[in-house]
Amino acid sequence: MINLYTEKEIEIMAEGGKILAKILKEITKNAKAGVTTKYLDKVVEDLIFRYGAKPSFKGYNGYPTTLCTSINEEIVHAIPSNRELKNGDLLTLDLGIRFKGLCTDSAITIGIDRIDKKLQKLMDVTKKSLELAIKQCKPGNRLGDIGCAIQAYVEKNGFNVIRDLVGHGVGKNVHEEPEILNYGNKGEGMVLKPGMVLAIEPMIVIGNYEVERAKDGFAFLSKDHSISAHFEHTIAITKKGCRVLTK
């Protein structure tokens, strides 16, 4: 079942989304070489409670922490640990919060200190593919339009779209229907309707798009251990078009 949200509920998610965006912006200032991802998780959790929200990932399907901190070949859901960030790493910060009973979800990838030019291009292309996908998020368009926009831009720039990991609906729950592929054909799939709230999240890799599960059962890595990037926004489909809630 697809949940459709009222204007009042979307306003609440927009309020929560602003908090989420602010937290991600603040935490990037702390993400430097020598800092552990466990420390970043603690800072983020403190900020969430300070803003009157709650973590939505912690405890979800047994996930043990507030923040997902995926480094280099780790694509998503890597657990914060005592691992120290290093110069040249790519770090994805993926965070969900619950505010006044409703969830929002967002992710950014950042470079630690100086990074390789190809990694900068990977980040730029991934971020741009999200922007292009969001432009497709309007009533009457289809889910395939979103995936097609991402895939076409990414592959034109020489990278690959992860196939086994997808975006999703979000709101009352952390993950809801529908699944949103980051590849596909224009004009195919479910029609987008006002009231739908979606987490759009292209995950892009330099090498092959195949993935494997980490030993901890949570993180996903690129099978060939090539480096990945990930950007995500929660958006609402409105009668006027698309509203980005996590900015």
N, C-alpha and C positions, 0 to 999 in steps of 0.2 A: 504494500500500500504506500502511495506517495502522500506525504503530509503536505497540506497547503496551509500557509501561515497568514494570519490577519495582519493588517497594517500596524496594529498595536504591538503584536508579537515581533514584527520585523523591526519596529523602532527599538524594542528592548534588545534585540540582537545587534542592532547598529550601535547601541550604547555599549554593550559588551565588546563589540568588535573594536571600538575606539580604544578601550582599555587594553585589549589584546595587542593592538598595533603599537601602543605606547610602550608596553612591556617589552616587546620584541626590539623596538628601537633602543630602549635603555640597556637591554642585555648585550647588545652588540658592542657597547663601549667596554664591556668586561671581557670580551672574547679576544684574548691575546695569547701569544706564545708563552708557554709556561703555566697557563691557567688550566685547571682540570675541568672536565665537563660536569663532574659532580658539584663543583663550586657554582657553576652556572645554574644548575638545577636548583640549588638552595636559594640563590639570589632571586630567581624567577618565582619560586613558590612564595617567598616572603612578599614580593611585589603583588602577586595575585591577591593574597589575603588583605594586604594594605589597601587595595582598590575595592575591596568588598565583594570579590568574586571567589570562585573555587576552581581548583584544577579539574578538568574533565577527563584527562588521560589516566591519572593516577588511580589504580584499582580497576580500570576498564580491561576486562578479560585478563586480569592478573598483572597488568603492566605496573611495575613497581615505583615509577617516578613521575614527576610532573611534566618534565620536558623531554623531548626526543632530540638527541645530539648525534647526528650521523656525520661521520668524517670520511672524506675521499670516496672509497669504493662502497661504503655503507650508504644505502639509498634512503631508507626510512626506518624508524622505530628502534634506533640504537639507544641503549640504556646509558645514561650518564654514569661515569665511573671515575677512577683516579687517573685515567689516561690524560696526559698533558697535551695541549694543543702545540703544534709545531709551525714554524715559519713555512709558508707555502701550502698549508692544508686548506682544503675546502670544508667548511662546516655548515651543515644544515640544521637550523633551529626550527623545530616543528612543535607548535603549542596549541592546546585547546583549553578554553575556559568555559565555565558555566556561570552565567550572570542572571539573576532573577529567574532561575529555572531553565534558561535556554542556552544552548551551546553555540560557540563560534570556533573556527579552526583556521589557522594560518601558518605559513612556513616561509622562511627566507634562507638563502644560501649566501654565505660571506666568505671572503678570503682572509686568511690569517697572515698579517703583515704582507710581504711581497709574494705574489703568485705568478705562475707561468702565464704567458699571453694566451695560450690555448685554453687554460682554465678560466681566464677572464672572459674569453669568447663563449665558453660553455655556459657560464653564469648569465651573460648578457642575452644569449639566445633563449635560454630557459625562461628568463624573466619576460622577454618580449613575446614568447609563445603564449604565456599566460595572458598578457594584454590582448593579444589577438583572439584568444579563446573567449575572453570576457566580452569582446565586441559582438560575439555570436549569441550571447545570452539575452535573448529577447523573445517575447511571446510570438508563437508561430514558427520559430526556428526549431530545429531538432537536435537531439544529443549528438548525432553524427556530425553536425556542423561544427560543434566544439572540438571534437576529436580530430576532424579533418584539418581545421585551422592550425592546431598544434603540430600535427604530424607533417603537414606540408612545409611549414616554416623550419622545423627542426631538421628534417631530412635535406632540405635545400642547403642548409648550412653545414652538412656533413656529420651530423650527430644522429643518435637513435633514441626513440621513445620506448621507455619501459612498458611492456605489454601486460605483465601479470599483476600490476598494481594500479589502482584506479582512484578517481575522485568519487564523491558520494554526496547524498543528501545529508543535511545536518540541521539540528534544531532542538527538539525535545530530547533527542539522543545524539551521542557522539557520531554514530554512523547510521544513516537511514538510506532507504531506496530513494532514487535510483543509483546504480553504479554509473560512473562517467568515465568512459575510456578516453585515453589521451591519443587515440588514433581512430580512424574510421572514414566513412564516406559521407559526403555532403548529402543532405536530404534523407538520411536514414535515421531510424531510432525514434524514441519517444518525442512527442511534441512538447515544447516548453510552455508552461502556463503561469499566469500571475499567481503569486503565493508560494511558488517553489523556492526553496533555499538550498543552495548547492555549494559544496566545497570543490572548487576547480583547482587541480594540482598536477601540472605537468612534472614528470620525473624523467630527466634526460641523462643519457650516458654517452661517453666518448666512444666506447667500444660496442660490443654485442649487447642486445637488450635482454638476454636471459639472466635470470636471478637465482640466488640460492638463499636458504634460510641460515642464519647464524646458529651456533650451537646453543645459545641461550633461548632459542625459540621465539624471539621477538624481532630482532633486526633482520632486514633483507639486504643482501649485498649483490653487486654485479658478479655474475659467475666468472667472468674473465678478469675480475678485480680492476676494471677500468673505472675512472673517476666519474661521479655523477653529481647532478645539481637538481634542486627541487624548490619551486616557488608555489605558493598557494594563497588564495583568497576565498573567503566566504562571500557569496553574492546572493542577492534576492532578485527573482524575476518579478517585475512590477508591470502595471498596465502601460507605463511610459517607457519601459525597456529594462535596463539592468541597473541595480544599485550595489556597489561594492560596500560591504559592511565592515570589513577589517582594514580600515585605513583612517 
